[in-house]
Amino acid sequence: MKIYTKTGDRGDTRLFDGTKVRKHDDRVEAYGDVDELNSFIGAAASFLKDASLTSMLAEVQKDLFSVGAQLADPGVKHGSRGKFQIPPERITALENAIDSFETELPPLRQFILAGGGSGGALLHVARTVCRRAERRVVSLSEKVEVNPIVIEYLNRLSDFLFVMARVVNHREGKEEILW
């Protein structure tokens, strides 16, 4: 099987259920942003030395495949517990990680500039891409049914990425530049 199909040469693509849509369709935009987010997380992880952090990010990447699959399938059933679903425990896991990370960090009393080392800086980029993906999914949800846990997950994930970026930079001795 070839990687190229030529079906998109005229600006169309197909959703999971076979529905033909334009490549700028709201669903395609939403799962495209989630895919971009997943790639930035993978890039950030490639700079990290801490196996526990890279393991957390690998789990997030798996979650994002599930999110993208849900967004690409107009017929997905939100009550099922299949591979495409995000169980509420995944949001709890993000919250627990955030709480744990924050015990290592000085409290934030003002904004910080995104940056630091390579891994931390890419996690900050991933956070901003996550926020964009969240906005796209919220916009999509105003037109079609979207599982509310997807929006909740993306919202929590952006917080997780922010705090993880801070932890990575802190552990690497990279100074946070205050604004």
Long-range contacts (C-beta under 8 A, 24 or more apart in sequence): 15-72, 15-73, 15-74, 16-69, 16-72, 16-73, 16-74, 16-75, 16-76, 17-73, 17-74, 17-75, 19-74, 26-136, 26-139, 26-140, 26-143, 26-144, 27-71, 27-72, 27-74, 27-140, 27-144, 28-72, 29-136, 29-140, 30-71, 30-133, 30-136, 30-137, 30-139, 30-140, 31-67, 31-68, 31-71, 31-72, 33-129, 33-132, 33-133, 33-136, 34-64, 34-67, 34-68, 34-71, 34-133, 34-137, 34-154, 35-64, 35-68, 36-129, 36-133, 37-64, 37-126, 37-129, 37-130, 37-133, 38-64, 38-65, 38-68, 40-122, 40-125, 40-126, 40-129, 41-123, 41-126, 41-161, 43-122, 44-119, 44-122, 44-123, 44-125, 44-126, 45-119, 47-117, 47-118, 47-119, 47-122, 48-119, 48-168, 50-168, 50-171, 53-164, 53-167, 53-168, 56-97, 56-164, 57-164, 59-90, 59-93, 60-94, 60-157, 60-160, 63-90, 63-153, 63-157, 67-150, 67-153, 67-154, 70-146, 70-147, 70-150, 71-137, 71-140, 71-146, 71-150, 74-144, 76-147, 78-145, 78-147, 78-149, 85-147, 85-149, 86-147, 86-149, 86-150, 86-153, 88-149, 90-153, 91-149, 91-152, 91-153, 91-156, 94-153, 94-156, 94-157, 94-159, 94-160, 95-156, 97-160, 97-163, 97-164, 98-156, 98-159, 98-160, 98-163, 101-163, 101-164, 101-166, 101-167, 102-163, 104-167, 104-170, 104-171, 105-163, 105-166, 105-167, 105-170, 110-178, 110-179, 111-178, 111-179, 112-166, 112-176, 112-177, 112-178, 112-179, 113-176, 113-177, 113-178, 113-179, 114-165, 115-169, 115-174, 115-177, 116-165, 116-168, 116-169, 116-172, 116-174, 116-175, 116-176, 117-168, 117-169, 117-172, 117-174, 119-168, 119-172, 120-165, 120-166, 120-168, 120-169, 120-172, 120-174, 121-165, 123-161, 123-162, 123-164, 123-165, 123-168, 124-161, 124-162, 124-165, 126-161, 127-158, 127-161, 127-162, 127-165, 130-154, 130-157, 130-158, 130-161, 131-158, 134-158
